[in-house]
Amino acid sequence: DAIARFEASAAVADELQDVWRIEGERFTHTWEDRFAIQEGYTPNMIAVLRALLAKSSHTAEDFAKVALYAPDERSGGGVARKLGFKDQQIQDPLFGKLGNTGTAFALMLFAHALETARPGDRLLVASYGDGAHALSFEIERAARAHRGMSWHLARRRALTSYDTYLRARGLDPKEWEAGADLGLS
């Protein structure tokens, strides 16, 4: 009773340290976005998508939807167009509604694409990180997700301010940690 049949995959490995976290630190560090996109994201995504198309004997036109991880909408669209995918094939990246969820991002876009996929459609999903990985699926039956991505997105509540987000995550700025020695002794 599968929704989709796995067709092919391709992967490229490219260890590029563009995001990292030092042990004990709470936040990640990154190189300049331009470096990560030009030297990592773009060449790796193009390579893995070309490899998948060659391996599967499909062309860009054969896919109903393409769910691509992207650091931003412009980069993802540029990669897709360079390979011949049309704008209507690119799954909405949801940047204005969801944001970039990191590792889960491509799979969340794939789940969203499944909601409207019809039997016979081909879907492509590709992710980036120390290289790239792409998968091709053919839809066998329509998904019946009553609580899919669309349902969750429709129920989301926007935060009233960035300060609200910072407080909720325990990231509100302080001059010193609570209970710290204030030099009053």
Backbone torsions as a table, in degrees:
resi	resn	phi	psi	omega
1	ASP	NA	37.1	-176.9
2	ALA	-72.3	147.6	176.3
3	ILE	-79.0	-38.9	-176.1
4	ALA	-139.3	153.3	177.3
5	ARG	-107.9	126.2	177.3
6	PHE	-67.0	132.6	-179.0
7	GLU	-108.3	-53.5	-173.8
8	ALA	-158.6	162.4	174.7
9	SER	-143.8	160.8	174.7
10	ALA	-148.0	151.2	179.6
11	ALA	-145.9	147.9	171.4
12	VAL	-130.4	142.0	178.5
13	ALA	-108.8	134.1	179.5
14	ASP	-158.4	98.3	-177.3
15	GLU	-76.4	106.1	179.4
16	LEU	-127.5	116.0	-177.7
17	GLN	-85.7	89.9	179.9
18	ASP	-107.9	-18.3	175.4
19	VAL	-136.4	132.5	179.3
20	TRP	-153.0	162.1	176.2
21	ARG	-133.4	129.1	178.0
22	ILE	-80.9	139.2	-178.2
23	GLU	-52.6	131.1	178.8
24	GLY	89.8	-14.0	179.0
25	GLU	-88.2	148.7	-175.9
26	ARG	-84.7	-25.6	-173.9
27	PHE	-118.7	155.9	177.8
28	THR	-84.5	162.5	174.5
29	HIS	-116.8	153.0	177.9
30	THR	-141.4	154.0	169.2
31	TRP	-76.9	175.3	176.9
32	GLU	-58.6	138.6	-177.9
33	ASP	-53.1	-42.1	-177.6
34	ARG	-58.4	-41.9	178.0
35	PHE	-61.2	-49.9	-177.8
36	ALA	-61.9	-38.1	-178.5
37	ILE	-75.2	-48.0	-176.7
38	GLN	-71.2	-37.5	-175.4
39	GLU	-97.2	-20.7	-177.0
40	GLY	-117.2	-70.8	-172.1
41	TYR	-56.5	-60.2	-172.7
42	THR	-60.1	-54.2	-178.6
43	PRO	-64.1	-35.7	-180.0
44	ASN	-70.5	-42.1	179.0
45	MET	-66.6	-41.3	178.2
46	ILE	-62.5	-44.9	-179.6
47	ALA	-61.4	-45.7	-176.7
48	VAL	-70.5	-36.4	178.7
49	LEU	-69.9	-39.7	175.3
50	ARG	-61.8	-42.7	179.4
51	ALA	-62.7	-42.3	179.7
52	LEU	-65.3	-44.5	179.1
53	LEU	-60.8	-42.7	179.3
54	ALA	-65.9	-45.0	-177.5
55	LYS	-65.9	-37.1	-176.7
56	SER	-89.5	-7.8	-176.3
57	SER	60.7	27.0	176.3
58	HIS	-104.3	162.7	174.2
59	THR	-114.1	169.3	179.8
60	ALA	-56.1	-37.1	-177.1
61	GLU	-66.1	-18.5	-177.3
62	ASP	-74.8	-10.7	-174.5
63	PHE	-103.2	130.7	177.7
64	ALA	-73.8	-42.1	-179.1
65	LYS	-140.0	147.3	178.1
66	VAL	-126.7	114.2	-179.9
67	ALA	-101.6	103.6	-175.4
68	LEU	-111.9	132.1	166.2
69	TYR	-63.6	141.8	174.5
70	ALA	-154.4	142.5	177.0
71	PRO	-71.3	-21.5	177.1
72	ASP	-159.8	163.0	-174.4
73	GLU	-63.3	-38.7	-178.1
74	ARG	-63.5	-44.6	-179.1
75	SER	-64.5	-45.7	179.3
76	GLY	-63.2	-44.3	178.5
77	GLY	-63.7	-37.3	179.0
78	GLY	-63.9	-43.4	178.0
79	VAL	-62.9	-48.3	-177.8
80	ALA	-61.4	-46.0	-179.3
81	ARG	-66.0	-35.0	179.5
82	LYS	-61.2	-28.6	-178.9
83	LEU	-96.8	3.5	175.8
84	GLY	95.7	5.9	176.3
85	PHE	-76.9	141.3	179.0
86	LYS	-90.1	157.3	-177.9
87	ASP	-55.5	-38.5	-178.0
88	GLN	-70.2	-15.6	177.3
89	GLN	-82.5	-24.0	-175.0
90	ILE	-76.7	121.0	178.2
91	GLN	-61.3	135.0	177.7
92	ASP	-50.6	121.1	-177.7
93	PRO	-75.7	-4.9	172.6
94	LEU	59.1	23.6	-178.7
95	PHE	-59.4	-38.1	-179.4
96	GLY	-77.3	-12.7	-177.8
97	LYS	-113.2	-31.3	-171.7
98	LEU	-122.2	-38.1	-174.4
99	GLY	84.9	179.7	-179.6
100	ASN	-88.1	113.3	-176.9
101	THR	-90.8	8.3	176.9
102	GLY	76.0	-128.5	-174.3
103	THR	-56.1	-37.7	-176.9
104	ALA	-79.0	-9.8	-170.1
105	PHE	-55.5	-53.5	-177.8
106	ALA	-62.5	-39.9	-179.8
107	LEU	-69.3	-33.2	176.1
108	MET	-67.5	-39.2	176.8
109	LEU	-66.2	-38.2	177.2
110	PHE	-62.8	-44.5	177.7
111	ALA	-61.0	-38.6	178.2
112	HIS	-66.2	-40.5	178.5
113	ALA	-64.7	-35.3	179.6
114	LEU	-62.0	-27.7	-177.5
115	GLU	-60.9	-31.8	-176.9
116	THR	-112.5	1.6	-178.5
117	ALA	-70.3	144.9	179.5
118	ARG	-114.3	155.2	177.8
119	PRO	-52.9	134.6	-178.2
120	GLY	96.6	-20.7	177.1
121	ASP	-66.1	148.5	171.3
122	ARG	-109.2	135.6	176.7
123	LEU	-119.8	143.7	177.5
124	LEU	-122.1	135.1	176.1
125	VAL	-128.8	135.3	-179.7
126	ALA	-140.7	139.9	-179.6
127	SER	-128.5	161.6	-176.6
128	TYR	-127.3	141.8	175.1
129	GLY	161.4	112.9	-173.6
130	ASP	51.7	42.5	-174.5
131	GLY	120.5	-152.0	-179.6
132	ALA	-154.3	157.6	-179.7
133	HIS	-139.7	134.8	179.5
134	ALA	-130.5	143.1	-179.3
135	LEU	-131.2	145.3	178.1
136	SER	-120.4	136.3	179.7
137	PHE	-133.0	148.4	170.1
138	GLU	-111.4	131.1	-177.7
139	ILE	-76.2	130.6	179.6
140	GLU	-102.4	-33.2	176.4
141	ARG	-150.9	155.4	-179.7
142	ALA	-67.1	141.2	178.1
143	ALA	-75.7	145.4	177.4
144	ARG	-116.9	59.5	-177.4
145	ALA	-88.5	105.3	178.6
146	HIS	-79.9	-15.2	177.1
147	ARG	-130.4	55.4	179.5
148	GLY	-86.2	-165.2	-178.4
149	MET	-58.8	-43.8	-178.5
150	SER	-60.9	-42.1	179.3
151	TRP	-61.6	-46.9	-179.4
152	HIS	-65.8	-41.4	179.7
153	LEU	-65.0	-36.0	179.3
154	ALA	-68.1	-25.8	-178.4
155	ARG	-91.8	-6.2	-175.2
156	ARG	-66.5	152.4	176.3
157	ARG	-118.1	126.5	178.3
158	ALA	-74.5	141.9	175.7
159	LEU	-74.6	147.4	-177.2
160	THR	-74.1	-25.2	179.7
161	SER	-160.1	164.3	176.7
162	TYR	-66.7	-33.1	177.6
163	ASP	-61.0	-36.6	177.5
164	THR	-62.4	-43.2	177.8
165	TYR	-61.4	-47.4	-178.7
166	LEU	-59.6	-44.0	178.7
167	ARG	-63.7	-42.9	-178.5
168	ALA	-62.9	-33.1	-179.3
169	ARG	-93.0	1.5	-178.9
170	GLY	70.4	30.0	-176.3
171	LEU	-110.9	9.2	-178.2
172	ASP	-63.9	137.9	-174.3
173	PRO	-67.9	140.2	177.2
174	LYS	-135.8	151.9	176.9
175	GLU	-76.7	-29.9	177.8
176	TRP	-151.8	158.5	179.1
177	GLU	-67.7	144.4	177.3
178	ALA	-57.6	134.0	179.3
179	GLY	84.2	-1.0	179.9
180	ALA	-72.2	156.0	177.5
181	ASP	-65.6	118.7	-176.8
182	LEU	-91.8	8.0	179.2
183	GLY	74.4	26.0	-176.6
184	LEU	-96.0	1.0	-176.4
185	SER	-86.4	NA	NA
